[in-house]
Amino acid sequence: MTENKQPESGTDLSRRRALQLGAVGAATVVSIRPALAQTVGSVLNCEIPVPGPHGTGQSIAADGSLVPPGTAGSFPAAYRPFKGEEVKRAMRGSTLPGTSYEQSQAYVNYIRRLQMGQSGFTCYASLQMPR
């Protein structure tokens, strides 16, 4: 049994190729969206200790630097790490939970000074990424 197929024109080939590309593109969008949603969720749930282990026993000055406990104008270490979502809000003008305005500002200044390798840096860096 032989089929009598007409040779495909250039338009038919172009149409078929566009449909194939569209199917691949749709599959890509479907697989990327859940990954982005998961990334956003993990960024907002990551934690930043103030100070991190490198500053154990230190207080936080208004400029965010680590100073010896009892230094005038400094604040004690935070009682718990702050979630990425809390830090993001504080960077927009809100205060961190359980802190005064001045204390929150000192903690945010500390977070802004974090460097690669310090606890909480990856969380802070991911908050800076455009969405």
C-alpha distance (Angstrom), angle and dihedral (degrees) to the residues before:
residue distance angle dihedral
M1 . . .
T2 3.74 . .
E3 3.73 126.0 .
N4 3.70 120.8 -135.9
K5 3.79 100.8 -138.0
Q6 3.71 121.9 174.1
P7 3.79 114.6 -134.9
E8 3.79 109.2 -99.7
S9 3.76 117.5 -108.3
G10 3.79 123.1 -130.8
T11 3.81 89.5 -105.2
D12 3.80 92.1 56.5
L13 3.80 91.1 49.7
S14 3.81 91.6 48.5
R15 3.79 91.2 49.2
R16 3.81 92.4 49.0
R17 3.83 91.4 48.2
A18 3.82 91.3 50.2
L19 3.80 90.5 51.3
Q20 3.80 91.0 49.8
L21 3.80 91.9 50.0
G22 3.79 90.9 47.1
A23 3.79 91.3 54.0
V24 3.81 91.6 50.2
G25 3.82 91.3 47.2
A26 3.79 92.6 50.7
A27 3.80 91.5 50.7
T28 3.79 89.8 50.6
V29 3.81 92.9 51.7
V30 3.79 91.5 47.7
S31 3.81 91.8 51.9
I32 3.83 96.7 43.2
R33 3.81 98.8 49.2
P34 3.83 96.1 64.2
A35 3.81 89.7 46.5
L36 3.81 91.0 52.8
A37 3.78 91.7 47.5
Q38 3.79 90.2 50.5
T39 3.82 90.9 48.4
V40 3.79 92.7 51.2
G41 3.80 90.4 48.8
S42 3.78 93.1 50.0
V43 3.81 92.1 48.1
L44 3.78 91.5 53.7
N45 3.82 91.3 47.7
C46 3.82 98.1 45.3
E47 3.79 115.9 109.2
I48 3.79 135.7 -127.9
P49 3.81 118.0 -163.6
V50 3.83 115.8 -148.4
P51 2.94 102.2 -123.5
G52 3.76 108.0 9.5
P53 3.81 123.5 -140.9
H54 3.82 90.5 -77.3
G55 3.82 88.8 65.7
T56 3.79 100.5 43.4
G57 3.80 110.5 153.3
Q58 3.81 93.2 15.2
S59 3.79 130.0 115.0
I60 3.80 127.4 -135.7
A61 3.83 119.9 -113.4
A62 3.81 121.0 -147.2
D63 3.81 90.0 -99.8
G64 3.81 90.8 54.4
S65 3.79 97.0 -106.1
L66 3.79 122.7 133.8
V67 3.80 114.5 -107.2
P68 3.80 135.3 172.8
P69 3.81 115.4 -82.6
G70 3.79 113.1 -89.9
T71 3.81 94.6 31.8
A72 3.80 109.0 149.6
G73 3.81 112.3 -98.4
S74 3.79 94.0 11.6
F75 3.78 128.2 124.2
P76 3.81 129.5 -136.7
A77 3.79 120.9 -111.2
A78 3.79 115.1 -76.4
Y79 3.79 113.7 -94.0
R80 3.83 91.2 -128.3
P81 3.81 139.1 8.9
F82 3.79 115.6 -88.4
K83 3.80 121.5 -121.5
G84 3.80 119.1 -120.4
E85 3.80 90.2 -113.8
E86 3.83 91.3 55.3
V87 3.79 92.0 48.5
K88 3.79 92.0 47.9
R89 3.82 90.9 53.7
A90 3.81 91.2 46.3
M91 3.79 91.0 52.1
R92 3.80 87.0 56.9
G93 3.81 93.4 54.0
S94 3.80 105.7 -81.5
T95 3.80 121.4 115.7
L96 3.77 125.9 -109.7
P97 3.83 113.3 -106.3
G98 3.79 114.9 -84.7
T99 3.82 94.8 11.7
S100 3.80 137.7 106.6
Y101 3.80 118.6 -120.2
E102 3.83 92.5 -100.5
Q103 3.81 93.1 46.0
S104 3.79 91.2 48.3
Q105 3.81 90.9 50.9
A106 3.82 90.9 51.0
Y107 3.81 91.0 49.8
V108 3.82 92.2 47.7
N109 3.82 89.2 49.2
Y110 3.81 88.3 51.8
I111 3.82 90.2 50.7
R112 3.82 91.4 49.4
R113 3.83 88.6 55.2
L114 3.81 94.2 54.7
Q115 3.79 114.3 125.0
M116 3.76 133.4 -159.4
G117 3.78 110.9 -72.7
Q118 3.80 94.9 29.8
S119 3.77 120.2 112.8
G120 3.81 110.3 -94.6
F121 3.81 95.5 19.7
T122 3.81 95.2 111.7
C123 3.80 90.8 50.2
Y124 3.82 91.9 48.5
A125 3.82 92.1 46.0
S126 3.80 91.2 51.3
L127 3.82 89.8 52.9
Q128 3.80 87.9 58.8
M129 3.80 93.7 56.3
P130 3.80 114.2 105.0
R131 3.81 114.4 -115.0
